[in-house]
Amino acid sequence: MRDAVGDDVGAWPVGEPGFWRRVVERLGTAVLVLDTAGRVIAANPATERLLGRTTAAMRGADAHDLLHRDADGNKVPRDRCPLLHALAEGKGAQGEGGTYLRADGRLLAVTWSASPLMEDGSVKGMALLFTDATGDRRIHRERTARTRALEDLNERLSLVAEITEVLGQTLETDEALARLVRLLVSRLADWAAVDLLTGSGEVHRVAVTGPEGQDAGFQSRREPAREEAGEGEDSPLDRVLTGGESVLQERVAAMPTAGRPPLAALHSDFLTAVGASSVVTVPLGARDRITGALTVVRTDPAHPFDEDDLAAVSDVGRRVGVVIDNTRRYGRQRAVAEAMQRNLLAPLPRPGHLRLAARYQPAPAGSQVGGDWYDAFTLKDGALALVIGDVVGHDLTAAAGMAQLHGMLRSLAWDHTGPPGAVVDRLDAAMPVITTVPLATLILARVEGDPDTGPWTLHWTSAGHPPPLLLSPDGTACYLEAGQGLLLGTGPVGGAGRPNAMHPLEPGSTLLLYTDGLVETPGSDLDTGLEELRRHALALVHEPLDRLCEDLLAHLPPGSTDDVALLALRVPPP
């Protein structure tokens, strides 16, 4: 009879006394034999070589107490030993990641397998086979370290990308920084703080966030800024703000604040208050244009920041600096545009018993000022001119274009007392030559009649503007859809010129002229916006004009991103 590899099975002396003992002794795998109490009965030479212990030294010893250790070399509690559990239950077991103690004190990583030794149906002991897995464990540790490093790098890159995206969603500095510190605390740090350099020579701590949004009482603190770092200055915040140097504090030592510069005291007081263990402080912006500093804190000594964290936070700081610079420029431009817009909105006249009210509301924070405007003035023939308009665009250019149209239209309407359509025709012809406005909408209206006694009639033309809303005292309302023509800037009208429309204004009625920001909202259609305006206006028809205008603006739908101009006229009751 021959086995699978062709050897003559009969040539093996399996029946000779001591055959299996010789097999075990010649095995390259370590074998220990334990009794039911876990004491060593026998060991083969491979075990002696692997553990550096003789069989005589091990015989009778408790194998668990003698050999089993954790990765740090400490004894493993008996109730946590899988081999003892297997021995007690009389079952086989195996494991990876165990650690045995050699005679020379070195720890040996092992992979093991245990089988119960049975006789007459009862367990007489356990055969334990084990091999040296130190190399495998080292490879595993290295692989795990590489994987963890890649995961950490991916997490940092994802955080930087997410911060960049979030910061790009707003043009308001305070909102951008509030979002920044919330992201950092949820993903990278236990605490985060932002300090900005102000134009008045101060450092303003504008944002602080910790666990559950805490601010530790340091938000809104102001301290004088240094023009340059002093010799021997030991404050990371000073160094960052004056020289643009990112600073990593892997371990934070307590420092006295008495007699120290204000910024150094602010920094150390904050770190002490939050229990900082490791800190990164980086500039916001580049070396030649630093707008402030970002400080992130970890409080767990077991997880300090490292050089990779420093690089990631420095990258965030550079990106945040650009955003702050852009938002400040936007804020200055917005302030100029809004001031220009408001200064060009002339005081309303008081034409006899007719009453006027108007409002201009800039776009919400985070949106740009547009080119919306209103106007009302008395013409040389005694008629009252009403204007509502909107220049295409949302920036300083649109506001400047609005100023150009505003002045031109006043001059043309004063000089030419014909119907509104003829005046707007002349404005349309002059616009590409005299102004920088590409497109605009507007309504020009004349209210004719004796200012004190009436009756009054409305004459108007619309250059692509939303229709006027006329409210009657009997509780009805209608949009005046007639008189519609093309937008200004779309080319010559030709033929008979722009259309004109006429409608009597009955006593007690109210006329509303408005820009599209009052009725258009992202995600909603125009018809819905017009119906909402009609419903709200009817509910306010008996309110004073100023109250009506205020309440209409208060009912602006959420999500509106446009500015709004509103002009209201009320005809006296009979």
C-alpha positions as CSV (number, residue, x, y, z in Angstrom):
1,M,0.0,0.0,0.0
2,R,1.3,3.5,-0.9
3,D,0.2,6.9,0.3
4,A,-0.6,10.0,-1.8
5,V,3.1,11.0,-2.3
6,G,4.2,7.6,-3.3
7,D,5.9,6.5,0.0
8,D,5.5,3.0,1.2
9,V,3.2,3.3,4.2
10,G,4.3,0.0,5.4
11,A,7.9,1.3,5.7
12,W,6.8,3.6,8.6
13,P,7.2,1.7,12.0
14,V,3.9,3.1,13.3
15,G,3.5,0.1,15.6
16,E,6.8,0.3,17.3
17,P,7.0,1.5,20.9
18,G,7.8,5.2,21.2
19,F,7.0,6.0,17.5
20,W,4.7,8.9,18.2
21,R,7.0,10.3,20.9
22,R,9.8,10.5,18.2
23,V,7.4,12.2,15.8
24,V,6.5,14.9,18.3
25,E,10.1,15.4,19.2
26,R,11.1,15.9,15.6
27,L,8.2,18.3,14.8
28,G,9.2,21.9,13.9
29,T,6.0,23.1,15.6
30,A,6.1,23.7,19.3
31,V,3.9,21.3,21.4
32,L,3.0,21.5,25.0
33,V,1.0,18.9,26.8
34,L,-1.1,20.2,29.8
35,D,-3.0,18.3,32.4
36,T,-6.6,19.1,33.3
37,A,-5.4,21.8,35.7
38,G,-3.4,23.5,33.0
39,R,0.0,22.4,34.3
40,V,2.8,21.4,31.9
41,I,3.3,17.7,31.6
42,A,5.6,17.6,28.5
43,A,7.2,19.8,25.9
44,N,9.0,19.0,22.7
45,P,12.4,20.4,21.6
46,A,10.7,23.0,19.3
47,T,9.0,24.4,22.4
48,E,12.2,24.6,24.3
49,R,13.9,26.4,21.4
50,L,11.0,28.8,20.9
51,L,10.5,29.7,24.6
52,G,14.2,29.4,25.7
53,R,13.0,27.1,28.5
54,T,13.9,23.5,29.3
55,T,11.2,20.9,29.7
56,A,12.5,20.2,33.2
57,A,12.1,23.9,34.1
58,M,8.5,24.0,32.8
59,R,7.2,20.6,34.0
60,G,4.6,21.0,36.7
61,A,4.3,24.8,36.2
62,D,1.0,26.5,35.5
63,A,1.2,27.2,31.8
64,H,-1.0,30.3,31.9
65,D,0.9,32.0,34.8
66,L,4.2,31.0,33.3
67,L,3.6,32.1,29.7
68,H,0.5,34.1,28.9
69,R,1.0,37.9,28.8
70,D,-0.7,40.8,27.1
71,A,1.0,43.0,24.4
72,D,2.6,45.1,27.2
73,G,4.0,42.2,29.1
74,N,1.4,42.1,31.9
75,K,-0.2,38.9,33.1
76,V,-3.6,38.2,31.6
77,P,-6.4,37.5,34.1
78,R,-7.3,33.8,34.1
79,D,-11.0,34.5,33.2
80,R,-9.8,36.2,30.0
81,C,-7.6,33.3,28.8
82,P,-9.3,31.4,25.9
83,L,-7.0,28.4,26.4
84,L,-8.2,27.9,30.0
85,H,-11.8,28.3,28.8
86,A,-11.2,25.5,26.2
87,L,-9.6,23.3,28.8
88,A,-12.5,23.7,31.3
89,E,-15.1,22.9,28.6
90,G,-13.1,20.1,27.1
91,K,-13.2,21.6,23.6
92,G,-10.7,22.5,20.9
93,A,-9.8,26.1,20.4
94,Q,-7.4,28.3,18.3
95,G,-6.3,31.9,18.2
96,E,-4.1,34.6,16.7
97,G,-2.5,37.5,18.5
98,G,-1.6,35.8,21.7
99,T,1.7,36.7,23.5
100,Y,4.0,34.3,25.4
101,L,6.9,35.2,27.7
102,R,10.3,33.7,26.9
103,A,12.8,32.8,29.6
104,D,14.9,35.8,28.6
105,G,12.0,38.2,29.2
106,R,11.3,38.9,25.5
107,L,7.6,38.7,24.4
108,L,6.7,36.2,21.6
109,A,3.7,36.7,19.4
110,V,2.1,33.3,18.7
111,T,-0.6,31.7,16.7
112,W,-1.9,28.6,18.6
113,S,-4.3,25.6,18.4
114,A,-5.4,23.4,21.3
115,S,-7.1,20.0,21.2
116,P,-8.4,18.0,24.2
117,L,-6.7,14.7,25.0
118,M,-9.6,12.1,25.5
119,E,-9.6,8.7,27.1
120,D,-12.7,6.6,27.8
121,G,-14.8,9.6,27.0
122,S,-13.2,12.0,29.5
123,V,-10.7,14.8,29.1
124,K,-7.3,13.9,30.4
125,G,-5.5,17.1,29.3
126,M,-4.8,19.3,26.4
127,A,-2.3,19.3,23.5
128,L,-1.2,22.9,22.7
129,L,0.5,23.6,19.4
130,F,1.9,27.1,18.7
131,T,4.1,28.9,16.2
132,D,6.1,32.2,16.2
133,A,3.9,34.9,14.7
134,T,6.1,37.8,15.5
135,G,6.9,38.5,11.8
136,D,3.3,38.2,10.9
137,R,2.3,40.6,13.6
138,R,5.0,43.1,12.6
139,I,3.7,43.0,9.0
140,H,0.2,43.4,10.3
141,R,1.2,46.4,12.4
142,E,3.0,48.0,9.5
143,R,0.0,47.4,7.2
144,T,-2.4,48.8,9.8
145,A,-0.2,51.9,10.3
146,R,-0.1,52.5,6.5
147,T,-3.8,52.1,6.3
148,R,-4.4,54.4,9.3
149,A,-2.1,57.0,7.7
150,L,-4.0,56.8,4.4
151,E,-7.3,57.1,6.3
152,D,-6.0,60.1,8.3
153,L,-4.7,61.8,5.1
154,N,-8.1,61.2,3.4
155,E,-9.9,62.6,6.4
156,R,-7.8,65.7,6.4
157,L,-8.2,66.2,2.7
158,S,-12.0,65.7,3.0
159,L,-12.1,68.2,5.9
160,V,-10.2,70.8,3.8
161,A,-12.5,70.3,0.8
162,E,-15.7,70.5,3.0
163,I,-14.5,73.7,4.7
164,T,-13.7,75.2,1.3
165,E,-17.2,74.3,0.1
166,V,-19.0,75.6,3.2
167,L,-17.0,78.9,3.3
168,G,-18.0,79.5,-0.4
169,Q,-21.7,79.4,0.5
170,T,-21.7,82.8,2.3
171,L,-20.3,86.3,1.8
172,E,-20.8,87.2,5.4
173,T,-17.6,87.0,7.6
174,D,-19.3,86.2,10.9
175,E,-21.4,83.4,9.3
176,A,-18.3,82.0,7.5
177,L,-16.3,81.8,10.7
178,A,-19.1,80.4,12.7
179,R,-19.4,77.6,10.2
180,L,-15.7,77.1,10.2
181,V,-15.3,76.5,13.9
182,R,-18.3,74.2,14.1
183,L,-16.8,72.0,11.4
184,L,-13.4,71.9,13.0
185,V,-14.8,71.0,16.4
186,S,-16.9,68.2,15.0
187,R,-14.1,66.7,12.8
188,L,-10.6,67.6,14.1
189,A,-10.5,69.4,17.4
190,D,-12.1,69.8,20.8
191,W,-12.0,73.6,20.7
192,A,-11.5,76.2,18.0
193,A,-11.1,80.0,18.2
194,V,-10.7,82.7,15.5
195,D,-9.0,86.1,16.1
196,L,-9.3,88.8,13.6
197,L,-7.1,91.9,13.2
198,T,-9.3,95.0,13.1
199,G,-8.7,98.4,11.4
200,S,-8.4,100.0,14.9
201,G,-5.3,98.1,15.9
202,E,-7.0,95.5,18.0
203,V,-7.2,91.7,17.9
204,H,-10.9,90.7,18.1
205,R,-11.8,87.1,19.1
206,V,-14.8,86.7,16.9
207,A,-15.6,83.0,17.2
208,V,-15.0,80.3,19.9
209,T,-16.6,76.9,19.9
210,G,-16.1,73.8,22.0
211,P,-18.1,70.8,23.1
212,E,-21.8,71.4,22.5
213,G,-21.2,74.9,21.3
214,Q,-19.6,76.2,24.5
215,D,-17.5,79.4,24.2
216,A,-15.7,79.3,27.6
217,G,-16.4,83.0,28.0
218,F,-13.6,84.1,25.6
219,Q,-15.8,85.2,22.6
220,S,-15.8,88.9,21.7
221,R,-12.6,89.6,23.8
222,R,-10.5,92.4,22.4
223,E,-6.8,93.1,23.0
224,P,-4.4,95.5,21.5
225,A,-2.3,94.1,18.6
226,R,1.4,94.3,18.4
227,E,3.0,96.0,15.4
228,E,5.9,93.5,15.5
229,A,6.9,90.6,17.7
230,G,9.1,91.4,20.6
231,E,12.4,89.7,21.3
232,G,11.9,86.5,23.3
233,E,8.1,86.6,22.7
234,D,6.7,83.2,23.7
235,S,3.1,83.6,22.6
236,P,2.1,81.5,19.5
237,L,-0.7,84.0,18.9
238,D,1.8,86.9,18.7
239,R,4.1,85.0,16.4
240,V,1.3,84.0,14.1
241,L,-0.3,87.5,13.8
242,T,3.0,89.4,13.4
243,G,5.1,87.0,11.3
244,G,2.7,84.5,9.7
245,E,4.4,81.5,11.3
246,S,2.2,78.4,12.0
247,V,2.9,77.0,15.5
248,L,2.4,73.4,16.8
249,Q,2.4,72.9,20.5
250,E,2.4,69.1,21.0
251,R,2.4,69.5,24.7
252,V,1.0,72.5,26.5
253,A,2.7,73.7,29.7
254,A,0.9,76.0,32.2
255,M,2.3,79.5,32.0
256,P,1.8,82.5,34.4
257,T,-0.2,85.4,33.0
258,A,1.0,88.1,35.4
259,G,3.1,90.7,33.6
260,R,2.7,89.1,30.2
261,P,1.6,91.0,27.1
262,P,-2.2,91.0,26.6
263,L,-2.2,88.7,23.6
264,A,0.0,86.2,25.4
265,A,-2.3,86.3,28.4
266,L,-5.4,85.9,26.2
267,H,-3.8,82.8,24.5
268,S,-2.6,81.1,27.7
269,D,-5.8,81.9,29.7
270,F,-7.9,80.3,26.9
271,L,-5.7,77.2,26.8
272,T,-5.8,76.8,30.6
273,A,-9.6,77.4,30.7
274,V,-10.4,74.6,28.2
275,G,-7.8,72.2,29.5
276,A,-5.7,72.2,26.4
277,S,-3.2,69.3,25.9
278,S,-2.1,70.0,22.3
279,V,-2.6,73.2,20.2
280,V,-2.1,74.4,16.6
281,T,-2.2,78.1,15.8
282,V,-2.0,79.2,12.2
283,P,-2.4,82.5,10.3
284,L,-5.5,83.3,8.3
285,G,-4.2,84.3,4.9
286,A,-0.7,84.5,3.5
287,R,2.4,86.1,5.0
288,D,1.9,89.4,3.1
289,R,-1.8,89.6,3.9
290,I,-2.6,88.2,7.4
291,T,-6.2,88.9,8.5
292,G,-6.1,86.9,11.8
293,A,-5.3,83.6,13.4
294,L,-7.0,80.2,13.9
295,T,-6.4,78.2,17.0
296,V,-7.5,74.6,17.4
297,V,-7.2,72.6,20.6
298,R,-7.2,69.0,21.7
299,T,-7.7,68.1,25.4
300,D,-6.8,64.4,25.3
301,P,-3.0,63.9,26.0
302,A,-3.2,60.5,24.2
303,H,-4.1,62.1,20.8
304,P,-1.9,65.2,20.3
305,F,-1.7,67.1,17.1
306,D,1.2,66.2,14.8
307,E,3.0,67.7,11.8
308,D,0.4,66.4,9.4
309,D,-2.4,68.1,11.4
310,L,-0.3,71.3,11.3
311,A,-0.1,71.2,7.5
312,A,-3.8,70.5,7.2
313,V,-4.8,73.4,9.6
314,S,-2.3,75.7,7.9
315,D,-4.0,75.0,4.5
316,V,-7.4,75.7,6.1
317,G,-6.0,79.0,7.5
318,R,-4.8,80.1,4.0
319,R,-8.2,79.4,2.5
320,V,-10.1,81.1,5.3
321,G,-7.9,84.2,4.9
322,V,-8.9,84.4,1.2
323,V,-12.6,84.1,2.1
324,I,-12.3,86.8,4.8
325,D,-10.5,89.1,2.4
326,N,-13.3,88.5,-0.2
327,T,-16.1,89.1,2.3
328,R,-14.5,92.3,3.6
329,R,-14.2,93.6,0.0
330,Y,-17.8,92.5,-0.7
331,G,-18.9,94.3,2.5
332,R,-17.3,97.5,1.5
333,Q,-18.8,97.3,-2.0
334,R,-22.2,96.5,-0.6
335,A,-22.0,99.4,1.9
336,V,-21.1,101.8,-1.0
337,A,-23.9,100.4,-3.2
338,E,-26.5,100.6,-0.5
339,A,-25.5,104.1,0.5
340,M,-25.7,105.2,-3.1
341,Q,-29.0,103.5,-3.5
342,R,-30.6,105.1,-0.5
343,N,-29.1,108.6,-1.2
344,L,-30.7,108.5,-4.7
345,L,-34.1,107.8,-3.3
346,A,-35.5,111.3,-3.1
347,P,-38.0,112.4,-0.4
348,L,-41.6,111.8,-1.5
349,P,-43.7,114.8,-2.5
350,R,-47.1,115.7,-0.9
351,P,-49.4,116.3,-3.8
352,G,-52.6,117.7,-2.3
353,H,-54.8,115.1,-0.7
354,L,-53.0,112.2,-2.4
355,R,-50.8,110.2,0.0
356,L,-47.5,108.4,-0.8
357,A,-45.3,105.9,1.0
358,A,-42.3,104.0,-0.1
359,R,-39.7,101.6,1.2
360,Y,-36.4,100.2,0.0
361,Q,-35.1,97.0,1.6
362,P,-31.6,95.7,0.7
363,A,-31.1,92.1,-0.1
364,P,-30.6,89.8,2.9
365,A,-27.2,89.2,4.3
366,G,-25.1,87.1,2.0
367,S,-26.7,88.6,-1.2
368,Q,-25.5,91.6,-3.2
369,V,-27.3,94.9,-3.4
370,G,-29.2,95.3,-6.7
371,G,-30.4,98.2,-8.8
372,D,-34.0,98.5,-7.6
373,W,-35.4,102.0,-7.1
374,Y,-38.5,104.1,-6.8
375,D,-39.3,107.8,-7.5
376,A,-42.2,110.2,-7.3
377,F,-42.2,113.9,-8.3
378,T,-44.5,116.5,-9.6
379,L,-44.2,117.4,-13.4
380,K,-44.4,120.9,-14.8
381,D,-48.0,120.4,-16.0
382,G,-49.0,119.5,-12.4
383,A,-49.3,115.7,-12.9
384,L,-47.7,113.4,-10.4
385,A,-45.0,111.1,-11.9
386,L,-44.5,107.6,-10.3
387,V,-41.6,105.4,-11.1
388,I,-40.5,101.9,-10.1
389,G,-37.5,100.3,-11.7
390,D,-35.0,97.5,-11.6
391,V,-31.6,97.5,-13.4
392,V,-30.3,94.0,-14.3
393,G,-27.4,92.9,-12.0
394,H,-26.7,92.8,-8.3
395,D,-23.5,94.8,-7.6
396,L,-22.1,98.3,-7.5
397,T,-22.3,98.5,-11.3
398,A,-26.1,97.9,-11.1
399,A,-26.4,100.6,-8.4
400,A,-24.4,103.0,-10.5
401,G,-26.6,102.2,-13.6
402,M,-29.7,102.8,-11.5
403,A,-28.4,106.3,-10.7
404,Q,-27.8,107.0,-14.3
405,L,-31.4,105.9,-15.3
406,H,-32.9,107.7,-12.4
407,G,-31.4,111.1,-13.4
408,M,-32.2,110.6,-17.1
409,L,-35.8,109.6,-16.6
410,R,-36.4,112.6,-14.3
411,S,-35.0,115.0,-16.9
412,L,-36.9,113.4,-19.8
413,A,-40.2,113.2,-17.9
414,W,-40.0,116.9,-16.9
415,D,-39.1,118.1,-20.4
416,H,-41.7,116.0,-22.2
417,T,-45.3,116.1,-21.0
418,G,-46.6,113.5,-23.4
419,P,-47.8,110.0,-22.5
420,P,-45.5,107.8,-20.4
421,G,-44.8,105.5,-23.4
422,A,-43.2,108.3,-25.4
423,V,-41.0,109.3,-22.5
424,V,-39.8,105.7,-22.0
425,D,-39.1,105.5,-25.8
426,R,-36.7,108.4,-25.5
427,L,-35.1,106.9,-22.4
428,D,-34.6,103.6,-24.3
429,A,-33.0,105.3,-27.3
430,A,-30.6,107.3,-25.1
431,M,-29.7,104.4,-22.7
432,P,-27.0,102.6,-24.7
433,V,-25.3,105.9,-25.6
434,I,-25.4,107.7,-22.2
435,T,-25.4,104.9,-19.6
436,T,-23.7,101.6,-18.9
437,V,-27.0,99.8,-18.3
438,P,-27.5,96.6,-20.4
439,L,-31.1,95.9,-19.4
440,A,-33.7,97.3,-17.1
441,T,-37.4,97.1,-16.3
442,L,-39.5,100.0,-15.1
443,I,-43.0,101.4,-14.9
444,L,-43.5,105.1,-15.5
445,A,-46.9,106.4,-14.5
446,R,-48.8,109.8,-14.5
447,V,-51.5,110.5,-12.0
448,E,-53.7,113.2,-13.6
449,G,-56.4,115.2,-11.8
450,D,-56.7,118.1,-9.4
451,P,-54.4,117.3,-6.5
452,D,-57.1,118.3,-4.0
453,T,-60.4,117.4,-5.5
454,G,-59.7,114.9,-8.3
455,P,-61.0,112.9,-10.0
456,W,-57.8,111.1,-10.6
457,T,-56.7,108.9,-13.5
458,L,-53.7,106.7,-13.8
459,H,-51.7,106.6,-17.2
460,W,-48.8,104.3,-17.4
461,T,-46.5,102.2,-19.5
462,S,-44.5,99.1,-18.4
463,A,-41.1,98.1,-19.8
464,G,-41.2,94.4,-18.8
465,H,-42.0,95.2,-15.2
466,P,-44.3,93.3,-12.8
467,P,-47.9,94.8,-13.1
468,P,-49.2,97.4,-10.7
469,L,-51.6,96.1,-8.0
470,L,-54.8,98.2,-7.5
471,L,-56.7,97.7,-4.2
472,S,-60.3,98.9,-4.0
473,P,-61.9,99.9,-0.7
474,D,-64.6,97.3,-1.2
475,G,-62.1,94.5,-0.7
476,T,-61.3,93.6,-4.3
477,A,-57.9,93.8,-6.0
478,C,-56.7,93.5,-9.6
479,Y,-53.4,93.6,-11.4
480,L,-53.2,96.2,-14.1
481,E,-51.8,94.0,-16.9
482,A,-52.3,96.5,-19.8
483,G,-49.5,98.8,-21.0
484,Q,-46.9,96.0,-21.2
485,G,-43.9,96.5,-23.5
486,L,-40.4,95.2,-23.9
487,L,-37.5,95.6,-21.4
488,L,-35.3,98.6,-21.8
489,G,-32.2,97.7,-23.7
490,T,-33.8,95.1,-26.0
491,G,-33.7,97.3,-29.1
492,P,-36.0,99.8,-30.9
493,V,-39.7,99.3,-30.3
494,G,-40.6,100.7,-33.8
495,G,-44.1,101.3,-35.1
496,A,-46.3,103.4,-32.8
497,G,-43.9,103.2,-30.0
498,R,-44.4,101.8,-26.5
499,P,-48.0,101.1,-25.3
500,N,-49.9,103.3,-22.9
501,A,-52.7,102.3,-20.6
502,M,-55.2,104.2,-18.5
503,H,-57.4,103.3,-15.5
504,P,-59.5,105.5,-13.2
505,L,-58.5,105.7,-9.5
506,E,-61.7,105.5,-7.4
507,P,-61.8,107.3,-4.1
508,G,-60.2,105.3,-1.3
509,S,-58.3,103.0,-3.6
510,T,-54.6,102.1,-3.1
511,L,-52.0,101.6,-5.9
512,L,-48.9,99.5,-5.3
513,L,-45.8,99.6,-7.5
514,Y,-43.1,97.1,-6.5
515,T,-40.0,95.3,-7.8
516,D,-39.8,91.5,-8.4
517,G,-38.0,90.8,-5.1
518,L,-41.4,91.2,-3.5
519,V,-43.0,88.3,-5.5
520,E,-40.2,86.1,-6.7
521,T,-38.5,83.5,-4.5
522,P,-36.1,80.7,-5.6
523,G,-38.1,77.5,-5.9
524,S,-41.5,79.2,-6.3
525,D,-43.3,80.3,-9.4
526,L,-44.3,83.9,-10.2
527,D,-48.1,83.3,-10.1
528,T,-47.8,82.0,-6.5
529,G,-45.9,85.1,-5.5
530,L,-48.4,87.5,-7.1
531,E,-51.3,85.7,-5.4
532,E,-49.6,85.9,-2.1
533,L,-49.0,89.7,-2.5
534,R,-52.6,90.2,-3.5
535,R,-53.9,88.3,-0.5
536,H,-51.6,90.1,2.0
537,A,-52.2,93.5,0.5
538,L,-56.0,93.1,0.7
539,A,-55.8,92.2,4.3
540,L,-54.0,95.6,4.9
541,V,-56.1,97.8,2.6
542,H,-57.5,99.8,5.4
543,E,-54.2,100.3,7.2
544,P,-52.2,103.5,7.0
545,L,-49.8,103.5,4.0
546,D,-46.7,103.3,6.1
547,R,-48.1,100.3,8.0
548,L,-49.1,98.6,4.8
549,C,-45.6,98.9,3.3
550,E,-43.9,97.7,6.5
551,D,-46.2,94.7,6.8
552,L,-45.8,93.7,3.1
553,L,-42.0,93.7,3.5
554,A,-42.4,91.7,6.8
555,H,-44.2,89.0,4.8
556,L,-41.4,88.5,2.3
557,P,-41.1,84.7,1.7
558,P,-38.1,82.9,3.3
559,G,-35.3,82.3,0.9
560,S,-35.6,85.7,-0.9
561,T,-32.2,86.9,-2.2
562,D,-33.2,90.1,-3.9
563,D,-33.6,93.7,-2.8
564,V,-37.1,95.2,-2.9
565,A,-38.4,98.7,-3.8
566,L,-42.0,99.5,-3.0
567,L,-44.1,102.6,-3.8
568,A,-47.7,103.0,-2.6
569,L,-50.3,105.7,-3.6
570,R,-53.6,106.2,-1.8
571,V,-56.5,108.2,-3.2
572,P,-58.5,110.1,-0.5
573,P,-61.9,108.7,0.3
574,P,-65.0,110.5,-0.9
